[in-house]
Amino acid sequence: MRTPELAEGRAPGLGEAARLSWRPDASAETVRRDGRRWTVWTAWIVVVFCAPAALLLAIEPLTFPVAAICLAHAWAIPWLQARRGARQVVPLGSERSAASAVGGERPAERVALGLLGDLVGHAERDLLAATGLALERGSLGVWLVGEQGAFLVRSQGRRIDCWCVRVGETAELPAGDRVAHLLLALREDELGFAKVANLGFSGARWRVRGQLAARSRPALDEARRLTRAG
């Protein structure tokens, strides 16, 4: 999947979203609709593999090994999709973040992190330092923004959407700047951000939580608390 990019200089309303004329505009309804499609797809995968397994066992219990393979597919495919969605979002300070850092830019990294800290509140700053994800409340739900991509926690914290998006020319930017650009784009035009980004996964929050590094999981817990608190 090609990752859409956000240019550093943006016109009001995200010019990137305006240029994607072939994509439908995002809205709360389109987000819910896409989530329902993911749910239907997941349920279909489970039925496609579990039904033959049950039928085989009913006809001949000795076919258990083949039935077990079907059941393994029913579990593995949704698990792999949730894992892919979780890995699309790169938290600050993660191993993948460190691997993409440019050598010799430590002073720039410190400056970028300082500027990023100025964009968020005190509680959000502490959460960012601990988990590597910047929390932002929006009309669609609670967002958690990383260096590449963002999570959207909604539906009273039961559902999470994993969005794949990055800033253009990321290799030349400090990690903190990458998060800041995405955060500012989200604040400027939340629906435009959702239009530009690619939805890589939508499903139960616990499925993605299990795929995240332990340090980043409290961010999802806090987002869930905020969505339930309204």
C-alpha positions in Angstrom: 0.0 0.0 0.0 1.4 3.4 -0.9 1.4 5.7 2.0 -0.1 9.2 1.3 2.1 12.1 2.2 1.4 15.5 3.7 3.5 18.4 2.3 5.2 20.7 4.8 3.5 23.8 3.5 -0.3 23.4 3.6 -3.0 25.6 2.5 -6.0 26.1 4.8 -8.2 23.1 4.7 -5.4 20.8 3.6 -4.6 21.3 0.0 -3.7 17.6 -0.2 -7.3 16.6 0.5 -8.5 19.0 -2.3 -6.1 17.4 -4.8 -7.5 13.9 -4.1 -10.7 14.7 -6.0 -11.3 11.0 -6.8 -11.7 10.2 -3.1 -15.0 10.9 -1.4 -15.0 13.5 1.3 -14.6 12.1 4.8 -17.3 12.5 7.4 -18.4 10.8 10.6 -20.8 8.7 8.5 -18.1 7.5 6.1 -15.9 6.6 9.0 -18.7 4.6 10.6 -19.5 3.0 7.2 -15.9 2.0 6.6 -15.8 0.5 10.1 -18.8 -1.6 9.4 -17.2 -2.8 6.2 -14.2 -4.0 8.2 -16.5 -5.8 10.7 -18.4 -7.5 7.9 -15.2 -8.5 6.2 -13.8 -10.0 9.5 -17.0 -11.8 10.2 -16.9 -13.2 6.7 -13.4 -14.5 7.1 -14.3 -16.3 10.3 -17.4 -17.9 8.8 -15.6 -18.9 5.6 -13.0 -20.9 7.6 -15.0 -22.0 10.7 -18.0 -23.4 8.8 -16.0 -25.9 6.8 -14.2 -26.9 10.0 -17.4 -27.6 11.8 -18.8 -29.5 8.8 -15.7 -31.7 8.5 -15.8 -32.5 12.2 -19.5 -33.3 12.0 -19.0 -35.7 9.0 -15.8 -37.3 10.2 -14.0 -36.5 13.5 -10.8 -37.9 12.1 -10.6 -34.9 9.9 -9.6 -32.8 12.9 -6.2 -31.9 11.6 -7.7 -30.3 8.5 -10.4 -28.6 10.6 -7.6 -27.3 12.8 -5.9 -25.7 9.8 -9.2 -24.0 8.9 -9.6 -22.7 12.4 -6.0 -21.4 12.4 -6.7 -19.4 9.3 -9.9 -17.9 10.9 -7.8 -16.7 13.8 -4.6 -15.7 11.9 -6.0 -13.6 9.1 -7.8 -11.0 11.4 -4.8 -11.1 13.7 -2.4 -10.2 10.9 -4.7 -7.4 9.8 -4.8 -5.9 13.3 -1.0 -6.3 13.5 -0.5 -4.5 10.2 -2.8 -1.7 11.4 -0.9 -1.3 14.6 2.5 -1.2 12.9 1.4 1.6 10.5 1.6 4.0 13.4 5.2 4.6 14.6 5.4 6.0 18.1 8.2 8.5 19.0 11.1 6.7 20.6 10.2 3.3 19.2 12.8 1.0 17.6 11.3 1.7 14.2 11.6 5.4 15.0 15.3 5.1 15.9 16.0 3.1 12.8 14.7 5.8 10.6 16.5 8.7 12.4 19.2 10.6 10.5 22.7 10.5 12.1 24.1 13.7 13.4 20.8 15.5 14.0 20.6 15.1 17.8 20.5 18.9 18.4 17.7 19.2 15.8 15.9 16.4 17.4 16.0 18.1 20.8 14.7 21.3 19.3 11.9 19.5 17.4 10.8 17.7 20.6 10.7 21.0 22.5 8.5 22.6 19.8 6.3 19.5 19.8 5.9 19.8 23.5 4.7 23.4 23.1 1.8 22.2 20.9 0.2 20.0 23.5 -1.1 20.4 27.0 0.7 19.3 30.2 -1.1 16.0 30.5 -0.8 15.3 26.8 2.9 16.1 27.0 3.5 13.6 29.8 1.5 11.0 27.8 3.6 11.7 24.7 6.9 11.3 26.7 5.7 8.0 28.2 4.0 6.4 25.2 5.4 8.2 22.1 1.9 9.1 20.9 0.4 12.6 20.9 -3.2 12.7 22.0 -5.7 15.0 20.3 -9.4 15.2 20.7 -11.5 15.7 17.6 -15.0 15.6 16.3 -14.6 12.0 15.2 -13.1 10.7 18.4 -9.8 10.8 20.2 -6.7 10.6 18.0 -3.3 9.3 18.9 -0.7 10.6 16.5 2.7 9.0 15.8 5.6 9.8 13.5 3.8 8.0 10.7 0.1 7.5 11.0 -2.5 7.9 13.7 -5.0 5.9 15.7 -8.6 7.0 16.1 -10.4 5.7 19.1 -14.2 6.1 19.0 -17.5 4.4 19.7 -17.1 4.8 23.5 -13.6 3.4 23.2 -14.7 0.1 21.8 -13.4 0.6 18.2 -10.1 1.8 16.9 -9.2 2.9 13.3 -5.6 2.7 12.2 -4.7 5.4 9.6 -1.6 5.3 7.5 -0.2 8.8 6.6 3.2 10.5 6.8 4.8 13.8 6.2 6.6 14.3 2.9 10.4 13.8 2.9 10.3 12.2 6.3 14.0 11.2 6.2 15.1 14.8 6.3 12.9 15.8 9.3 13.6 15.2 13.0 11.1 12.8 14.6 9.4 15.5 16.7 8.8 17.5 13.5 7.1 14.6 11.8 4.7 14.2 14.7 4.1 18.0 14.9 3.3 18.3 11.1 0.7 15.5 11.4 -0.7 17.0 14.6 -1.1 20.4 13.0 -2.7 18.9 9.9 -5.2 17.1 12.1 -6.0 20.3 14.0 -6.4 22.3 10.8 -8.7 19.9 9.0 -9.7 16.7 10.7 -12.0 15.5 7.9 -9.3 16.4 5.3 -6.8 14.4 7.3 -9.1 11.4 7.3 -9.5 11.8 3.5 -5.8 11.9 2.8 -4.9 9.0 5.1 -5.4 5.4 4.2 -7.5 3.3 6.6 -5.4 0.2 7.3 -7.6 -1.4 9.9 -10.8 -0.8 11.8 -12.0 -3.1 14.6 -12.0 -3.8 18.3 -9.6 -1.7 20.3 -8.3 -4.7 22.3 -7.1 -6.4 19.1 -4.8 -3.5 18.2 -3.7 -2.9 21.9 -2.3 -6.4 22.0 -0.1 -5.7 19.0 1.4 -2.5 20.5 4.6 -2.2 22.5 3.8 -2.2 26.3 4.9 1.5 26.6 2.3 2.7 24.1 -0.7 0.8 25.4 -1.5 3.4 28.2 -2.2 5.9 25.4 -5.0 3.7 24.1 -6.3 3.3 27.6 -6.4 7.0 28.1 -8.1 7.6 24.7 -10.7 5.0 25.7 -11.3 6.8 29.0 -11.8 10.1 27.3 -14.2 8.8 24.7 -16.3 7.1 27.4 -16.2 10.3 29.5 -17.5 12.3 26.5 
